Amino acid sequence: ITVKAQTASELGIEKVEFYVDNELKETLTEEPYQWLWDETAFSTHTIKVTAYDIITGNTATDEQTVWIFNL
């Protein structure tokens, strides 16, 4: 699964973190903010993405539960 994050901030984005079931999997500091989740998985999992503002440290988070079957 390719997980993509669209971000917008007048101040800029410091980093974007990608989580699966609350376990940090990837941290990106440059666009495009997308991560390829390619590990063995079978069942439902929660994918969460958190973006951090570069100046103030404000964050925005979104998450979605997905069904994955990847052997």
Buried (B, 14 or more C-beta within 10 A) or exposed (E): EEBEBEBEBEEEBBBBBBBBEEEEBBEBEEEEBBBEBEEEBEEEBEBBBBBBBEEEEEEBEEEEEBEBEEE
